[in-house]
């Protein structure tokens, strides 16, 4: 994805790099969006604050700074892979991406716990600013914070602000534009007993703080930037000094809380007016009710499907028809020739296959973003945990699985928040079975082709069939998870503990930014692949090896003379003969014996091959293959497919054939990006290879079953 | 009493956060499981802090615990809550 690149910084020196860090739900992402707006870039793949997000902020007219958004964390002792991004960035002062200072977002209504992380960062010797968020909420709770006293106690600038409406952000920017010195205050010192160990680590790695050296002793095996020898060196010292990391960490945390309590006594006065139950708890009583909770969750899911299938249909039809009309207009306007055909049958057909996705992707990510923003996602986790455990999944697997309905790539990355190795592996493995948005066009086109647009009572028949396909994906994911639960051995205990965020109205700016990023990432990343494959495919379908196409064409013309075909009929037969003898045709025909038991012919074979890289290519491919040799005014894919006749002259796409194909697409692993991200996340080729073999095998078996029972 | 006790042989009368009734409040005495304790400590379950069981998931598990007087809520499994030992 091309980054929204920074213009050359005006400041003479290297632009500052500032890391944003804070507890989950402390308003960090909102502050990041306030600071950077649209000048953000997100790793290689779209994901919700999982990868390192960075952006550019104009702090003062003369100063720009790079802002790095780190995942939310409670302490510098990472509990999940997600949080290790933080230690890898902050523990390597020699790294070129080491930040100049950190901005710590702190929830003013939750000061004690927020200051734990802050005190650790300060002891690392990192210059810091404390961005005191949600002071309004604290005030409502009767919590008054003496800012001057807090600043004096902490030794760093404290800036009150509201990340939601942006008040105080201007003041924060001015403070951020200053060069900050390391904080003078130390909050906690390691025990005298570990001092010799700490000093040796400090000298060996040339570290600037005792506390950082202590963390080397605690976490050396996880620090990605350390060499194997370095890790072995630390390991040796840890053994030599009989360093007990767990006891050390527990006494550190308790020591820090003791110091924080002293600070809070000096700086915070609580005048609790009335002991009213917080609104959030009252909402929870409804949303996590033993019956109502599940009904509401089902209703939310139902609304989600309505949005994707019903509401998105209008803009999608509009896009489909516009592309069809444009294609027809170009064919009639431009001089006929290979270039015009390349443009209409190759480029435009592929482009249509990309653009048509946009409404559904935008709606889906909008939905997920709102659920995440409001805090409802955490309740879903809570409701589902016990239900998921028999399948070897945890409540935390629900978010990746639901995100998998949008795209397996960010969903698999989202599984990083699952601490237990086994739960995480199972979640990653089964997530691609959830029907992602790339399958939507395949489903929509084929279902509309063979299922009549009738209503059964309240329900639309096509909607019911679509729902069935999604449920098939869901149940196969659960079944496969159960299978893996039996097969895999656990490496450690599975954890569930997490904070319930307070319910909030979604910030539409955050939702809007999420949609913008996902759609842009899709159009650029998937779009390039799809258009490239479409053009390649057009070439393969239009040209063939040697003289075979010419020979076949001559043969068709001879037959035309015998059978007295009309010119239109002749044209179709010639085109069909040419396609059959093209490179793509021979490709498909080689494959045909293997897919005939599924009810597929060589044309579908071509589509299966091309959609191996990405399944959304299917519709584009079908559109391209069936464009070759059909009337220019036959615009949409559906019209093209409906016009396709079998050898017996009846419509080729019978319900049995279409369902065999549909079920194949429910199960098959046809996404290079998913395989790549699974490799990246599991650090092993075995997982993506297993996914590929398992899912494709499942698809093949299911399709054979359908076609053999129903089709023949 | 040490804040993080690892001895499994606790008195039989010992109560944990799992034994709370919905709406009932207790005070954290110590954390039993050393590894679990580190996580709980990070999230603010420090000895001396009060916990209130504010609810259970519909199937009885996980639990919702409100911590201290700052009123923030943790959700955790019963097995995890059972490592939080309460004062008498």
Interface residues (C-beta under 8 A of the other chain):
Chain A: X74 X75 X77 X79 X109 X110 X111 X112 X113 X116 X141 X246 X247 X249 X250 X251 X253 X254 X257 X270 X272 X278 X280 X281 X284 X285 X288 X289 X290 X291 X293 X294 X378 X381 X382 X383 X385 X386 X387 X395 X493 X495 X496 X497 X498 X499 X500 X502
Chain B: X3 X4 X34 X35 X36 X37 X38 X39 X40 X41 X42 X43 X44 X46 X47 X54 X55 X57 X58 X59 X60 X61 X62 X64 X66 X68 X69 X70 X71 X72 X73 X74 X75 X76 X77 X80
